[in-house]
Amino acid sequence: MRIETYGFDDFDAVLTQMGNEFGYTDVNKKVLIPALRNAMKITMPYAKSLARANTGEMRNSITVEARRPSDRDKKSKYIYDTDAAIAILSVKQSKVSLGEEFGTAKRAGQPFIRPSLEANQSTILQTLSDELQKKIQRYQSRNSKDTKK
């Protein structure tokens, strides 16, 4: 799948302006992280439907997390030093969950995290775009009222 972005320079300029006016940490907490979290939540039902449910423990441990990347995250080849926020679809790490997702020496894997992300790529991106647009407009209007007082 090929993903093309349009207007990213404009988006970056808006976030930079908001960061300069209201503080980067505040914009990150109130705009980027919630938008990422909401966009990634779309993947959970499909991931849960693909996960084996022997006891249901693994299925119930599937979560979405959005946050600023930690130093450990930045060691990953998928995270860049310039990333302001990340979103993660994960499962409680155990021998069972790793064996299910990637397989073992004796049995092929039955992936449930990766297929959920792959199947929902377009929806994640569209939801993220919509969420960012709403949150940026709401944040700007709320903060412009505060600065006029």
C-alpha angles and dihedrals in degrees: 000000000000119000120201123191126209127189094013092135089055091048091049090049091052092050091047091050091048090048091051093047102039106016129271095246091054093048091047093050097042103034117018102036097046091045092051092047093051093047093051095047086076089073097057102080093051093045090050091049091054096045117096112248107208092142097353090238094114093044091050092050094062107115143168119226129182122187147125110296115259125221087260091053090052090061088068117097088229097059123070129204088242095056108117095192140003136200123211132194105202147158129216103278114244139135088264097052093044091047091050095049099040106015130235135251088271103038140032118247126254099212118207106161100051096044090050091054093044094047093049101041096114094043092048091052094046092047091047090051092049093045093049092049092051095043094046092049092046093045094047094048093046094047095043087057090051093051092050092058 
